Amino acid sequence: QVRLVESGGGSVQAGGSLRLSCAASGYIYSGKRMGWFRQAPGKEREGVASICNVLGSPYYADSVKGRFTISQDKNMVYLEMNSLKPEDTAMYYCAADKWATWPPNLEAWLRGPIGDDNKYWGQGTQVTVSS
């Protein structure tokens, strides 16, 4: 049974940094997309960053480009968040492909329907940035 567990959330002041981790147990990661989404109160869940071990470069939402860095080490996915802003406040969710697709389109996965059948989800970790 696949399980995604996030950790590393917390409260920081604007300009601060946090590092989120996601551990995917029971999961075969090769060739599959993994990444991070977030949901602020009253807003829809949105894609933040995605990565795939068979691709050279990750993909980032415009709102976090240059501030966030996603990385992967086998079944672990990380999100290094720097220069945090109050608008980054949200519940952050780790997600992973259930099955591999070819080519693994990172942008489409991040921007596409949140409720598609091809995603496992973690329970989320809260990030709060105060001004």
C-alpha positions in Angstrom: 0.0 0.0 0.0 1.4 3.4 -1.0 1.7 6.0 1.7 3.0 9.6 1.4 4.0 11.3 4.6 5.0 15.0 4.7 7.0 16.7 7.3 8.8 20.0 7.9 6.0 22.5 8.0 5.9 25.3 10.5 5.6 29.0 11.2 8.2 31.5 10.0 8.5 35.2 9.4 8.5 36.6 5.9 11.9 36.2 4.3 12.5 33.0 6.2 13.1 29.4 5.0 11.6 26.0 5.5 12.4 22.6 4.0 9.5 20.2 3.5 10.1 16.4 3.1 7.9 13.7 1.7 8.5 10.0 2.3 6.8 7.7 -0.2 6.6 4.2 1.3 5.5 1.1 -0.8 6.1 3.2 -3.9 8.0 2.5 -7.1 9.1 6.0 -8.1 11.1 5.4 -11.3 9.6 7.1 -14.3 6.8 8.7 -12.3 6.1 12.3 -11.4 6.2 13.5 -7.8 5.7 17.0 -6.4 4.1 19.5 -4.2 0.7 21.2 -4.2 -0.7 23.7 -1.8 -4.1 25.0 -0.7 -4.7 28.2 1.2 -8.0 28.8 3.1 -10.8 29.5 0.7 -8.7 28.8 -2.3 -8.4 25.9 -4.7 -5.4 23.5 -4.5 -2.6 24.6 -6.8 0.5 23.0 -8.1 3.9 24.3 -6.7 6.6 22.1 -8.2 7.0 18.8 -9.9 9.9 16.4 -10.6 10.6 13.1 -12.3 13.8 11.1 -12.0 14.0 10.4 -15.8 13.9 14.1 -16.6 16.7 16.6 -16.3 14.8 19.6 -14.9 11.9 20.1 -12.5 9.0 22.4 -13.2 7.8 25.3 -11.0 4.8 27.4 -10.7 5.6 31.0 -11.7 4.7 32.2 -8.1 7.6 30.2 -6.6 10.2 30.2 -9.3 13.5 31.4 -8.1 12.5 30.9 -4.4 11.6 27.2 -4.1 13.7 24.2 -5.1 12.4 20.7 -5.5 14.7 17.7 -5.3 14.3 14.0 -5.2 16.3 11.1 -3.7 14.7 7.9 -4.7 11.4 7.7 -2.7 12.0 11.0 -0.9 11.0 14.4 -2.3 12.0 17.7 -0.8 10.9 21.3 -1.2 13.4 23.9 -0.1 11.5 27.2 0.4 13.4 30.4 0.7 12.4 34.1 0.8 9.0 33.0 2.0 6.1 35.4 1.7 2.8 35.6 3.6 1.0 34.5 0.4 2.9 31.2 0.6 0.8 30.4 3.7 -1.1 27.2 2.9 -1.4 23.4 3.6 1.3 21.8 1.5 0.6 18.4 0.0 2.9 15.8 -1.5 1.6 14.0 -4.6 2.8 11.2 -6.7 1.8 9.4 -9.9 0.0 6.1 -9.5 1.2 5.0 -12.9 3.9 6.3 -15.3 3.0 8.2 -18.4 5.3 8.9 -21.4 6.4 11.5 -21.8 6.1 12.6 -18.2 4.8 16.1 -18.7 5.6 17.9 -15.5 3.7 21.1 -16.4 0.6 19.3 -17.4 0.7 17.3 -14.1 1.0 20.4 -12.0 -1.5 22.5 -13.9 -4.0 19.8 -14.8 -7.1 18.7 -12.9 -6.4 18.2 -9.2 -8.9 15.4 -8.9 -7.6 13.2 -11.7 -7.2 9.5 -10.9 -3.5 9.3 -11.4 -2.4 10.8 -8.1 -1.6 9.6 -4.6 -1.8 12.3 -2.0 -0.3 12.8 1.4 -2.1 14.3 4.4 -0.4 17.7 4.2 1.8 19.8 6.3 1.0 23.4 7.3 3.2 26.3 6.4 2.4 29.7 7.9 4.3 32.8 7.0 3.8 36.0 9.0 4.6 39.5 7.9 
